[in-house]
Amino acid sequence: MKEIILILLLQLLYVPLLTLRTIFLVKNITVLASIMGIFEMLIYVFGLSLVFSGDQSLLAMIVYAVGFGIGIIFGTRIEQKLAIGYINVTVNTQTKNEELITTLRANGFGVTLYIGEGRDSERYRLEILTKRNREDELIATVEKFEPKAFIISYEPRRFKGGFLLDRMKKK
């Protein structure tokens, strides 16, 4: 029974490392990803050797697979808490809400305003680049001032210059 619990615990270490390593590679954080890869492989080889040693019980194999599935959930949750990287949020409104723009800028968000032509009237588009760990704060602020705003959030792959990077250099 100790072996079964050890297999589960190893999977709950291995798979979150695998998930985080993959995300770090996608975000081009290669040094950290390679260090995680070393630990990931040590855990993987040890865990797999436990599954295939001895009587190769069906229970050990099932626990290994279930641990893999649960590990994916854990790894994803850890990454969401870390919120590594940046997001670009586009906010479309029907009015030019100066109070919203002023509040966002006062809270350290860089805001660029565009005016466009909608079907029935002018529309206003705010482009905001921020760290991912501030996404919920940003969206809550927008919803407070513009509950009917259309909001799109995505992760930019690469960017250069601008308000956010200038602020980071000054710190």
Backbone as JSON Lines, residues from 0, in Angstrom:
{"i":0,"aa":"M","n":[0.82,-1.2,0.0],"ca":[0.0,0.0,0.0],"c":[0.86,1.26,0.0]}
{"i":1,"aa":"K","n":[2.03,1.22,0.71],"ca":[2.93,2.36,0.73],"c":[3.4,2.71,-0.69]}
{"i":2,"aa":"E","n":[3.63,1.66,-1.47],"ca":[4.1,1.87,-2.85],"c":[3.03,2.59,-3.68]}
{"i":3,"aa":"I","n":[1.77,2.26,-3.5],"ca":[0.66,2.89,-4.23],"c":[0.58,4.37,-3.86]}
{"i":4,"aa":"I","n":[0.69,4.69,-2.58],"ca":[0.64,6.09,-2.14],"c":[1.85,6.85,-2.67]}
{"i":5,"aa":"L","n":[3.01,6.22,-2.67],"ca":[4.22,6.86,-3.2],"c":[4.07,7.15,-4.69]}
{"i":6,"aa":"I","n":[3.49,6.22,-5.44],"ca":[3.26,6.43,-6.88],"c":[2.35,7.64,-7.08]}
{"i":7,"aa":"L","n":[1.28,7.73,-6.3],"ca":[0.36,8.87,-6.42],"c":[1.08,10.18,-6.09]}
{"i":8,"aa":"L","n":[1.83,10.2,-5.0],"ca":[2.55,11.42,-4.6],"c":[3.57,11.83,-5.66]}
{"i":9,"aa":"L","n":[4.26,10.86,-6.23],"ca":[5.23,11.18,-7.28],"c":[4.55,11.8,-8.5]}
{"i":10,"aa":"Q","n":[3.39,11.26,-8.86],"ca":[2.65,11.84,-9.99],"c":[2.18,13.26,-9.66]}
{"i":11,"aa":"L","n":[1.8,13.48,-8.41],"ca":[1.33,14.82,-8.01],"c":[2.49,15.82,-7.94]}
{"i":12,"aa":"L","n":[3.71,15.34,-7.95],"ca":[4.88,16.22,-8.09],"c":[5.28,16.35,-9.56]}
{"i":13,"aa":"Y","n":[5.33,15.2,-10.23],"ca":[5.82,15.16,-11.61],"c":[4.96,15.96,-12.58]}
{"i":14,"aa":"V","n":[3.67,15.74,-12.57],"ca":[2.81,16.34,-13.6],"c":[2.7,17.87,-13.45]}
{"i":15,"aa":"P","n":[2.57,18.42,-12.24],"ca":[2.6,19.89,-12.16],"c":[3.93,20.46,-12.66]}
{"i":16,"aa":"L","n":[5.04,19.76,-12.38],"ca":[6.33,20.22,-12.93],"c":[6.31,20.18,-14.45]}
{"i":17,"aa":"L","n":[5.76,19.11,-15.01],"ca":[5.63,18.98,-16.46],"c":[4.79,20.12,-17.03]}
{"i":18,"aa":"T","n":[3.67,20.4,-16.39],"ca":[2.78,21.47,-16.84],"c":[3.48,22.82,-16.79]}
{"i":19,"aa":"L","n":[4.11,23.12,-15.66],"ca":[4.8,24.4,-15.5],"c":[5.98,24.52,-16.46]}
{"i":20,"aa":"R","n":[6.73,23.44,-16.63],"ca":[7.87,23.47,-17.57],"c":[7.4,23.8,-18.98]}
{"i":21,"aa":"T","n":[6.31,23.18,-19.39],"ca":[5.77,23.43,-20.72],"c":[5.35,24.89,-20.87]}
{"i":22,"aa":"I","n":[4.7,25.42,-19.86],"ca":[4.26,26.82,-19.91],"c":[5.46,27.75,-19.93]}
{"i":23,"aa":"F","n":[6.49,27.45,-19.13],"ca":[7.69,28.28,-19.14],"c":[8.38,28.25,-20.5]}
{"i":24,"aa":"L","n":[8.38,27.09,-21.15],"ca":[8.96,27.01,-22.5],"c":[8.18,27.88,-23.49]}
{"i":25,"aa":"V","n":[6.87,27.82,-23.41],"ca":[6.03,28.63,-24.3],"c":[6.29,30.12,-24.06]}
{"i":26,"aa":"K","n":[6.54,30.49,-22.81],"ca":[6.78,31.89,-22.45],"c":[8.26,32.26,-22.57]}
{"i":27,"aa":"N","n":[9.07,31.36,-23.11],"ca":[10.48,31.58,-23.38],"c":[11.3,31.79,-22.1]}
{"i":28,"aa":"I","n":[10.92,31.12,-21.03],"ca":[11.69,31.15,-19.78],"c":[12.46,29.82,-19.74]}
{"i":29,"aa":"T","n":[13.47,29.72,-20.6],"ca":[14.1,28.44,-20.87],"c":[15.01,27.94,-19.76]}
{"i":30,"aa":"V","n":[15.73,28.81,-19.07],"ca":[16.63,28.35,-18.01],"c":[15.84,27.68,-16.88]}
{"i":31,"aa":"L","n":[14.79,28.34,-16.43],"ca":[13.95,27.76,-15.39],"c":[13.29,26.46,-15.89]}
{"i":32,"aa":"A","n":[12.86,26.46,-17.14],"ca":[12.24,25.27,-17.71],"c":[13.23,24.1,-17.73]}
{"i":33,"aa":"S","n":[14.47,24.36,-18.07],"ca":[15.45,23.26,-18.12],"c":[15.77,22.73,-16.73]}
{"i":34,"aa":"I","n":[15.84,23.61,-15.73],"ca":[16.07,23.16,-14.36],"c":[14.9,22.3,-13.89]}
{"i":35,"aa":"M","n":[13.68,22.75,-14.19],"ca":[12.5,21.97,-13.82],"c":[12.5,20.62,-14.54]}
{"i":36,"aa":"G","n":[13.0,20.61,-15.77],"ca":[13.05,19.38,-16.55],"c":[13.93,18.32,-15.9]}
{"i":37,"aa":"I","n":[15.01,18.75,-15.27],"ca":[15.9,17.8,-14.58],"c":[15.14,17.1,-13.46]}
{"i":38,"aa":"F","n":[14.48,17.91,-12.6],"ca":[13.72,17.33,-11.49],"c":[12.55,16.49,-12.0]}
{"i":39,"aa":"E","n":[11.92,16.97,-13.05],"ca":[10.79,16.25,-13.64],"c":[11.21,14.85,-14.09]}
{"i":40,"aa":"M","n":[12.35,14.75,-14.76],"ca":[12.8,13.45,-15.25],"c":[13.22,12.52,-14.12]}
{"i":41,"aa":"L","n":[13.84,13.06,-13.07],"ca":[14.2,12.22,-11.93],"c":[12.95,11.6,-11.3]}
{"i":42,"aa":"I","n":[11.94,12.42,-11.1],"ca":[10.69,11.93,-10.51],"c":[10.01,10.93,-11.45]}
{"i":43,"aa":"Y","n":[10.0,11.24,-12.75],"ca":[9.37,10.39,-13.75],"c":[9.99,8.99,-13.76]}
{"i":44,"aa":"V","n":[11.3,8.94,-13.84],"ca":[11.99,7.64,-13.92],"c":[11.77,6.83,-12.64]}
{"i":45,"aa":"F","n":[11.84,7.5,-11.5],"ca":[11.63,6.8,-10.23],"c":[10.2,6.28,-10.13]}
{"i":46,"aa":"G","n":[9.23,7.12,-10.48],"ca":[7.82,6.71,-10.41],"c":[7.5,5.58,-11.36]}
{"i":47,"aa":"L","n":[8.01,5.69,-12.58],"ca":[7.76,4.64,-13.57],"c":[8.42,3.32,-13.15]}
{"i":48,"aa":"S","n":[9.59,3.42,-12.55],"ca":[10.25,2.18,-12.1],"c":[9.44,1.49,-11.0]}
{"i":49,"aa":"L","n":[8.76,2.29,-10.16],"ca":[7.9,1.69,-9.14],"c":[6.72,0.95,-9.77]}
{"i":50,"aa":"V","n":[6.14,1.55,-10.8],"ca":[4.98,0.94,-11.46],"c":[5.37,-0.37,-12.14]}
{"i":51,"aa":"F","n":[6.53,-0.39,-12.79],"ca":[6.91,-1.58,-13.56],"c":[7.78,-2.57,-12.81]}
{"i":52,"aa":"S","n":[8.1,-2.28,-11.57],"ca":[8.88,-3.25,-10.79],"c":[7.91,-4.2,-10.07]}
{"i":53,"aa":"G","n":[8.43,-5.3,-9.64],"ca":[7.6,-6.23,-8.87],"c":[6.51,-6.87,-9.7]}
{"i":54,"aa":"D","n":[5.31,-6.92,-9.15],"ca":[4.22,-7.67,-9.79],"c":[3.44,-6.86,-10.82]}
{"i":55,"aa":"Q","n":[3.82,-5.61,-11.06],"ca":[3.14,-4.75,-12.04],"c":[1.62,-4.8,-11.85]}
{"i":56,"aa":"S","n":[1.18,-4.47,-10.68],"ca":[-0.24,-4.58,-10.37],"c":[-1.06,-3.57,-11.18]}
{"i":57,"aa":"L","n":[-2.26,-3.99,-11.49],"ca":[-3.2,-3.14,-12.2],"c":[-3.51,-1.89,-11.38]}
{"i":58,"aa":"L","n":[-3.61,-2.05,-10.06],"ca":[-3.88,-0.91,-9.19],"c":[-2.79,0.15,-9.29]}
{"i":59,"aa":"A","n":[-1.52,-0.28,-9.33],"ca":[-0.41,0.67,-9.45],"c":[-0.51,1.45,-10.75]}
{"i":60,"aa":"M","n":[-0.88,0.79,-11.82],"ca":[-1.0,1.45,-13.12],"c":[-2.17,2.43,-13.13]}
{"i":61,"aa":"I","n":[-3.27,2.05,-12.51],"ca":[-4.44,2.94,-12.44],"c":[-4.12,4.17,-11.59]}
{"i":62,"aa":"V","n":[-3.46,3.95,-10.45],"ca":[-3.09,5.07,-9.58],"c":[-2.13,6.01,-10.32]}
{"i":63,"aa":"Y","n":[-1.21,5.43,-11.09],"ca":[-0.28,6.24,-11.89],"c":[-1.05,7.13,-12.86]}
{"i":64,"aa":"A","n":[-2.03,6.57,-13.54],"ca":[-2.83,7.33,-14.52],"c":[-3.71,8.37,-13.84]}
{"i":65,"aa":"V","n":[-4.35,8.01,-12.74],"ca":[-5.2,8.95,-12.0],"c":[-4.35,10.1,-11.46]}
{"i":66,"aa":"G","n":[-3.17,9.77,-10.93],"ca":[-2.26,10.8,-10.44],"c":[-1.86,11.77,-11.53]}
{"i":67,"aa":"F","n":[-1.7,11.25,-12.74],"ca":[-1.37,12.1,-13.89],"c":[-2.5,13.11,-14.14]}
{"i":68,"aa":"G","n":[-3.73,12.64,-14.14],"ca":[-4.88,13.53,-14.37],"c":[-5.02,14.58,-13.29]}
{"i":69,"aa":"I","n":[-4.9,14.17,-12.04],"ca":[-5.0,15.13,-10.93],"c":[-3.83,16.11,-10.97]}
{"i":70,"aa":"G","n":[-2.66,15.62,-11.35],"ca":[-1.48,16.48,-11.45],"c":[-1.66,17.59,-12.48]}
{"i":71,"aa":"I","n":[-2.35,17.31,-13.57],"ca":[-2.63,18.34,-14.58],"c":[-3.47,19.46,-13.97]}
{"i":72,"aa":"I","n":[-4.46,19.06,-13.19],"ca":[-5.31,20.08,-12.52],"c":[-4.46,20.92,-11.57]}
{"i":73,"aa":"F","n":[-3.62,20.26,-10.76],"ca":[-2.76,20.99,-9.82],"c":[-1.81,21.93,-10.55]}
{"i":74,"aa":"G","n":[-1.17,21.43,-11.59],"ca":[-0.22,22.25,-12.35],"c":[-0.87,23.48,-12.96]}
{"i":75,"aa":"T","n":[-2.07,23.3,-13.49],"ca":[-2.8,24.42,-14.08],"c":[-3.17,25.44,-13.02]}
{"i":76,"aa":"R","n":[-3.62,24.98,-11.88],"ca":[-3.99,25.91,-10.78],"c":[-2.77,26.67,-10.28]}
{"i":77,"aa":"I","n":[-1.64,25.98,-10.16],"ca":[-0.41,26.65,-9.71],"c":[-0.04,27.74,-10.71]}
{"i":78,"aa":"E","n":[-0.1,27.42,-11.99],"ca":[0.26,28.41,-13.02],"c":[-0.69,29.59,-12.99]}
{"i":79,"aa":"Q","n":[-1.97,29.35,-12.78],"ca":[-2.93,30.45,-12.7],"c":[-2.64,31.34,-11.51]}
{"i":80,"aa":"K","n":[-2.2,30.77,-10.39],"ca":[-1.85,31.56,-9.21],"c":[-0.58,32.37,-9.47]}
{"i":81,"aa":"L","n":[0.39,31.76,-10.15],"ca":[1.63,32.48,-10.46],"c":[1.37,33.61,-11.46]}
{"i":82,"aa":"A","n":[0.46,33.38,-12.4],"ca":[0.06,34.37,-13.42],"c":[1.29,35.03,-14.06]}
{"i":83,"aa":"I","n":[2.14,34.22,-14.63],"ca":[3.37,34.7,-15.23],"c":[3.06,35.34,-16.58]}
{"i":84,"aa":"G","n":[3.68,36.47,-16.85],"ca":[3.57,37.11,-18.15],"c":[2.62,38.29,-18.15]}
{"i":85,"aa":"Y","n":[2.21,38.65,-19.34],"ca":[1.41,39.85,-19.57],"c":[0.14,39.49,-20.33]}
{"i":86,"aa":"I","n":[-0.83,40.38,-20.24],"ca":[-2.05,40.24,-21.03],"c":[-2.34,41.58,-21.69]}
{"i":87,"aa":"N","n":[-3.03,41.52,-22.78],"ca":[-3.54,42.72,-23.43],"c":[-5.06,42.64,-23.34]}
{"i":88,"aa":"V","n":[-5.66,43.68,-22.79],"ca":[-7.11,43.71,-22.63],"c":[-7.66,44.81,-23.53]}
{"i":89,"aa":"T","n":[-8.61,44.45,-24.36],"ca":[-9.31,45.41,-25.2],"c":[-10.71,45.59,-24.62]}
{"i":90,"aa":"V","n":[-11.07,46.85,-24.35],"ca":[-12.36,47.17,-23.77],"c":[-13.11,48.05,-24.78]}
{"i":91,"aa":"N","n":[-14.28,47.61,-25.2],"ca":[-15.11,48.4,-26.12],"c":[-16.32,48.94,-25.37]}
{"i":92,"aa":"T","n":[-16.52,50.25,-25.46],"ca":[-17.64,50.9,-24.77],"c":[-18.41,51.78,-25.74]}
{"i":93,"aa":"Q","n":[-19.62,52.15,-25.35],"ca":[-20.44,53.02,-26.18],"c":[-20.22,54.49,-25.84]}
{"i":94,"aa":"T","n":[-19.6,54.74,-24.68],"ca":[-19.35,56.12,-24.28],"c":[-17.87,56.29,-23.93]}
{"i":95,"aa":"K","n":[-17.4,57.51,-24.05],"ca":[-16.03,57.83,-23.65],"c":[-16.06,58.12,-22.15]}
{"i":96,"aa":"N","n":[-15.79,57.12,-21.38],"ca":[-15.92,57.21,-19.93],"c":[-14.6,57.73,-19.34]}
{"i":97,"aa":"E","n":[-14.52,59.05,-19.17],"ca":[-13.31,59.69,-18.66],"c":[-12.98,59.22,-17.25]}
{"i":98,"aa":"E","n":[-14.03,58.97,-16.45],"ca":[-13.8,58.53,-15.07],"c":[-13.11,57.15,-15.06]}
{"i":99,"aa":"L","n":[-13.52,56.26,-15.94],"ca":[-12.89,54.95,-16.06],"c":[-11.43,55.1,-16.48]}
{"i":100,"aa":"I","n":[-11.2,55.87,-17.51],"ca":[-9.84,56.05,-18.03],"c":[-8.93,56.65,-16.95]}
{"i":101,"aa":"T","n":[-9.41,57.67,-16.25],"ca":[-8.63,58.31,-15.19],"c":[-8.35,57.34,-14.06]}
{"i":102,"aa":"T","n":[-9.35,56.56,-13.67],"ca":[-9.16,55.58,-12.59],"c":[-8.14,54.51,-12.98]}
{"i":103,"aa":"L","n":[-8.25,54.0,-14.21],"ca":[-7.3,52.99,-14.66],"c":[-5.87,53.54,-14.65]}
{"i":104,"aa":"R","n":[-5.7,54.73,-15.17],"ca":[-4.36,55.33,-15.21],"c":[-3.85,55.61,-13.79]}
{"i":105,"aa":"A","n":[-4.72,56.06,-12.89],"ca":[-4.32,56.32,-11.51],"c":[-3.9,55.03,-10.8]}
{"i":106,"aa":"N","n":[-4.45,53.9,-11.23],"ca":[-4.11,52.6,-10.65],"c":[-2.92,51.94,-11.34]}
{"i":107,"aa":"G","n":[-2.24,52.69,-12.22],"ca":[-1.02,52.19,-12.84],"c":[-1.19,51.44,-14.14]}
{"i":108,"aa":"F","n":[-2.37,51.47,-14.73],"ca":[-2.59,50.82,-16.02],"c":[-2.34,51.83,-17.14]}
{"i":109,"aa":"G","n":[-1.6,51.42,-18.14],"ca":[-1.43,52.25,-19.33],"c":[-2.63,52.05,-20.24]}
{"i":110,"aa":"V","n":[-3.27,53.15,-20.63],"ca":[-4.5,53.06,-21.42],"c":[-4.31,53.87,-22.7]}
{"i":111,"aa":"T","n":[-4.62,53.26,-23.84],"ca":[-4.66,53.97,-25.11],"c":[-6.09,53.93,-25.61]}
{"i":112,"aa":"L","n":[-6.62,55.09,-25.98],"ca":[-8.02,55.23,-26.4],"c":[-8.1,55.39,-27.92]}
{"i":113,"aa":"Y","n":[-8.99,54.63,-28.54],"ca":[-9.27,54.73,-29.97],"c":[-10.76,55.0,-30.14]}
{"i":114,"aa":"I","n":[-11.08,55.82,-31.13],"ca":[-12.48,56.08,-31.45],"c":[-12.77,55.4,-32.78]}
{"i":115,"aa":"G","n":[-13.87,54.65,-32.82],"ca":[-14.23,53.93,-34.03],"c":[-15.69,54.14,-34.39]}
{"i":116,"aa":"E","n":[-16.05,53.61,-35.53],"ca":[-17.42,53.73,-36.02],"c":[-18.14,52.42,-35.83]}
{"i":117,"aa":"G","n":[-19.17,52.43,-34.96],"ca":[-19.99,51.25,-34.74],"c":[-21.19,51.25,-35.67]}
{"i":118,"aa":"R","n":[-22.05,50.27,-35.55],"ca":[-23.23,50.18,-36.4],"c":[-24.17,51.37,-36.18]}
{"i":119,"aa":"D","n":[-24.39,51.74,-34.9],"ca":[-25.35,52.78,-34.58],"c":[-24.72,54.1,-34.14]}
{"i":120,"aa":"S","n":[-23.48,54.08,-33.7],"ca":[-22.84,55.3,-33.2],"c":[-21.34,55.07,-33.05]}
{"i":121,"aa":"E","n":[-20.65,56.11,-32.56],"ca":[-19.23,55.98,-32.28],"c":[-19.03,54.96,-31.16]}
{"i":122,"aa":"R","n":[-17.91,54.27,-31.21],"ca":[-17.52,53.33,-30.17],"c":[-16.12,53.73,-29.7]}
{"i":123,"aa":"Y","n":[-15.83,53.34,-28.46],"ca":[-14.55,53.69,-27.87],"c":[-13.84,52.4,-27.47]}
{"i":124,"aa":"R","n":[-12.59,52.3,-27.89],"ca":[-11.81,51.11,-27.6],"c":[-10.61,51.5,-26.75]}
{"i":125,"aa":"L","n":[-10.49,50.84,-25.61],"ca":[-9.35,51.04,-24.73],"c":[-8.43,49.84,-24.89]}
{"i":126,"aa":"E","n":[-7.15,50.09,-25.12],"ca":[-6.14,49.03,-25.19],"c":[-5.29,49.14,-23.94]}
{"i":127,"aa":"I","n":[-5.19,48.05,-23.18],"ca":[-4.49,48.07,-21.9],"c":[-3.59,46.84,-21.83]}
{"i":128,"aa":"L","n":[-2.29,47.08,-21.65],"ca":[-1.33,46.01,-21.45],"c":[-0.98,45.99,-19.97]}
{"i":129,"aa":"T","n":[-1.03,44.82,-19.35],"ca":[-0.71,44.72,-17.92],"c":[-0.18,43.33,-17.61]}
{"i":130,"aa":"K","n":[0.34,43.18,-16.4],"ca":[0.77,41.87,-15.95],"c":[-0.46,41.0,-15.73]}
{"i":131,"aa":"R","n":[-0.3,39.7,-15.99],"ca":[-1.42,38.77,-15.84],"c":[-1.98,38.74,-14.43]}
{"i":132,"aa":"N","n":[-1.14,38.96,-13.43],"ca":[-1.64,38.89,-12.06],"c":[-2.53,40.07,-11.69]}
{"i":133,"aa":"R","n":[-2.69,41.03,-12.61],"ca":[-3.59,42.16,-12.36],"c":[-4.85,42.1,-13.22]}
{"i":134,"aa":"E","n":[-5.03,41.02,-13.95],"ca":[-6.17,40.9,-14.87],"c":[-7.52,41.03,-14.15]}
{"i":135,"aa":"D","n":[-7.7,40.31,-13.07],"ca":[-8.98,40.36,-12.35],"c":[-9.27,41.76,-11.83]}
{"i":136,"aa":"E","n":[-8.24,42.41,-11.29],"ca":[-8.38,43.79,-10.79],"c":[-8.81,44.73,-11.93]}
{"i":137,"aa":"L","n":[-8.17,44.59,-13.07],"ca":[-8.47,45.43,-14.23],"c":[-9.91,45.22,-14.69]}
{"i":138,"aa":"I","n":[-10.31,43.99,-14.85],"ca":[-11.66,43.7,-15.35],"c":[-12.72,44.15,-14.33]}
{"i":139,"aa":"A","n":[-12.45,43.97,-13.04],"ca":[-13.4,44.43,-12.01],"c":[-13.57,45.94,-12.07]}
{"i":140,"aa":"T","n":[-12.48,46.66,-12.29],"ca":[-12.55,48.12,-12.39],"c":[-13.38,48.54,-13.61]}
{"i":141,"aa":"V","n":[-13.13,47.89,-14.74],"ca":[-13.9,48.2,-15.96],"c":[-15.37,47.92,-15.72]}
{"i":142,"aa":"E","n":[-15.7,46.76,-15.16],"ca":[-17.1,46.4,-14.94],"c":[-17.8,47.34,-13.96]}
{"i":143,"aa":"K","n":[-17.05,47.89,-13.02],"ca":[-17.63,48.84,-12.07],"c":[-18.1,50.11,-12.79]}
{"i":144,"aa":"F","n":[-17.31,50.6,-13.74],"ca":[-17.64,51.84,-14.44],"c":[-18.44,51.61,-15.73]}
{"i":145,"aa":"E","n":[-18.24,50.47,-16.35],"ca":[-18.9,50.16,-17.64],"c":[-19.41,48.72,-17.62]}
{"i":146,"aa":"P","n":[-20.53,48.46,-16.95],"ca":[-21.03,47.08,-16.84],"c":[-21.38,46.42,-18.18]}
{"i":147,"aa":"K","n":[-21.65,47.22,-19.2],"ca":[-22.01,46.66,-20.51],"c":[-20.83,46.61,-21.48]}
{"i":148,"aa":"A","n":[-19.64,46.88,-20.99],"ca":[-18.46,46.89,-21.87],"c":[-18.21,45.5,-22.44]}
{"i":149,"aa":"F","n":[-17.7,45.49,-23.66],"ca":[-17.27,44.25,-24.31],"c":[-15.77,44.15,-24.04]}
{"i":150,"aa":"I","n":[-15.34,43.06,-23.39],"ca":[-13.95,42.93,-22.96],"c":[-13.33,41.68,-23.58]}
{"i":151,"aa":"I","n":[-12.15,41.87,-24.16],"ca":[-11.39,40.75,-24.72],"c":[-10.02,40.77,-24.05]}
{"i":152,"aa":"S","n":[-9.56,39.61,-23.62],"ca":[-8.25,39.5,-22.99],"c":[-7.44,38.43,-23.71]}
{"i":153,"aa":"Y","n":[-6.2,38.73,-24.03],"ca":[-5.33,37.74,-24.64],"c":[-3.88,38.0,-24.26]}
{"i":154,"aa":"E","n":[-3.05,36.98,-24.44],"ca":[-1.64,37.1,-24.09],"c":[-0.83,37.45,-25.32]}
{"i":155,"aa":"P","n":[-0.13,38.58,-25.28],"ca":[0.75,38.91,-26.4],"c":[2.0,38.02,-26.36]}
{"i":156,"aa":"R","n":[2.47,37.66,-27.51],"ca":[3.66,36.81,-27.59],"c":[4.93,37.62,-27.4]}
{"i":157,"aa":"R","n":[4.94,38.83,-27.93],"ca":[6.12,39.67,-27.83],"c":[5.69,41.13,-27.92]}
{"i":158,"aa":"F","n":[6.38,41.99,-27.2],"ca":[6.14,43.42,-27.32],"c":[7.42,44.16,-26.97]}
{"i":159,"aa":"K","n":[7.47,45.45,-27.36],"ca":[8.66,46.25,-27.14],"c":[8.24,47.67,-26.82]}
{"i":160,"aa":"G","n":[8.86,48.26,-25.81],"ca":[8.61,49.66,-25.46],"c":[7.27,49.86,-24.8]}
{"i":161,"aa":"G","n":[6.9,51.13,-24.65],"ca":[5.59,51.48,-24.11],"c":[5.61,51.8,-22.63]}
{"i":162,"aa":"F","n":[4.45,52.21,-22.14],"ca":[4.25,52.68,-20.77],"c":[4.66,51.66,-19.72]}
{"i":163,"aa":"L","n":[4.24,50.42,-19.87],"ca":[4.49,49.4,-18.86],"c":[5.98,49.14,-18.69]}
{"i":164,"aa":"L","n":[6.69,49.0,-19.8],"ca":[8.13,48.73,-19.72],"c":[8.88,49.95,-19.19]}
{"i":165,"aa":"D","n":[8.44,51.16,-19.57],"ca":[9.06,52.38,-19.04],"c":[8.94,52.45,-17.52]}
{"i":166,"aa":"R","n":[7.75,52.11,-16.99],"ca":[7.52,52.13,-15.55],"c":[8.42,51.12,-14.84]}
{"i":167,"aa":"M","n":[8.59,49.94,-15.46],"ca":[9.4,48.89,-14.84],"c":[10.87,49.32,-14.76]}
{"i":168,"aa":"K","n":[11.37,50.05,-15.75],"ca":[12.76,50.5,-15.76],"c":[13.01,51.53,-14.66]}
{"i":169,"aa":"K","n":[11.99,52.34,-14.35],"ca":[12.13,53.39,-13.35],"c":[12.18,52.84,-11.92]}
{"i":170,"aa":"K","n":[11.67,51.62,-11.71],"ca":[11.63,51.04,-10.36],"c":[12.97,50.55,-9.91]}
